[in-house]
Amino acid sequence: MTYSNPSAEFIRQLLQDVHSVAVLGLSPNPARPSFRVAQGLQAKGYRIIPVRPLVDEVLGEKAYPDLESLPELPDIVDVFRASEHVPAIVDSCIKLGIKRIWLQDGVIHEEAAQRARDAGITVVMDRCMWRDCMQFCQ
């Protein structure tokens, strides 16, 4: 099976529809891609919700150890974790009722992505949310 992402037009609309982004694996280190992507999204007006254990705050926002600890559901989960963690992330999203997952560049797990889709979750895989935002959200 070969997974295919939604169309460019669908992604453009998705980026316009979401407002809160739970960034899973958001590093407090400004040199890390997760930090730079989240900072860019925040500058575009997205509400960033850091999800990373052992961190209190990133980009001025309170951090949470996992998706289950969030006080409210985000519009989308942006994943900066290794591909082997994706099945458990999908399980959490299904259990919590989160309807959108974005797997960043290099984060690929076709079986988990298909399972998420089968559960009614929109999945974008192996793309950079910030890069797409810069292209589609002008």
N, C-alpha and C positions, 0 to 999 in steps of 0.2 A: 504494500500500500504506500502511495506517495501522497503526503499531505500537501494541500495547496492553501495558501492564505486567501483571505477575502480580497476582493478587487480594490484597486486604488481608490475608487470613489467611495466604497464602503469604509475603508480606513479613514479617508478624509472626514466622512460624516461621523464616524466613531470618535475621532479626535475632537470634533466640535461638540459632541454630546456629553463627553465625560468631563467632570470637574474635580473629583477627588481621586488621587492616585496613590495606592499603597505600594511603596517601592520595597520589594522583598529583597533583602541583602544590601540595603543602602549603606554604604561606607561613610564614616565621618571624615575620611581622608580626602581632601580636595583633589588629590592626584588620581583618584580612582574614577573609572568611567561611570559608575553608578552615581557618584556625587555630582559629576559634571552634568549628566543627563537630568537628574532630579533638579539641580540648580537651574538649568535651562527651562525645564517645564514649569518650575515655580515662577520664574521670571515672566513666563507667558500667561500666568494667571491660574495655573492648576494648583490645587491644594495638595501638598505632598504629605503623606503619612509614612514616616520611616518604620520599617519592620526589620528589626535586627536585634538579636539577644545581646545583652551586656552593654547596650548603648542607651543613654538616657535621652539624648536629643541630637538631631541632625538638621541643619538648615533652619534652626529656630523652631523646629517642631518636635513635640514629644515623640519618642520612639517606643515601639511595642515589641515584645519578644517574638510574637507569632501572630498569624491572622486571627486566631481564636481570641486573642486579647484585645482586639480593636473594639472601641466603644460604639462604633457604627460601621456599616458596610461601605467600603469604597466603591466608586463607580467602576474601577478597574484595578487589577493587580499587575504591576510591572515587575517581572522576575529577573533578578540578577543573581541567580544561583546556578550551580552546575546542573547539567541535564539530568543526572541521576536523582536529583531532588524533585523533579517535576511531578512524578506520579503522586507523591505525598501532598504537594501543593495543590494539585488538581483535586485530590480527596478533600482537602480542607475547603476549597472553593465550592465544591458540590455540597458538602455538609452545611456550609454557612449560607449558601444561596447567592454567592457572588457570580455575576453574569458575564464578566469579561476578564480575560487573561491575556497579557502581552508578554511573550518570551523574547528577551533581548537577543541581539546578534550572538550567534553561536550556541544559544540555548535551544536544543532540539530534542524532542521526544515525541515521535509521531504517534505511538500507541496512546500515550497519556493525552495528547492533544485531541485525538479522535474520541477518546472516552469523555473528555470534557465537552466536545461538540455534541456527542450523543446525549449528554445531560442538559443540553440547551445553553451551553456557555459559548460565547464568541471567543475564538482563539486567534491571535496573531503570533506567528512563530518565526524566530530567526530574523527579526527586523529591529531596528533601533527606533524607539518611540520618539525620541528627540529629533532624529534626522527626518522622520516622517512628518513630525509637527512642523519643522522648518520648511519642508517642501509643500505641505498641504494646508497649513494654517496661516498663510500670509494675509 
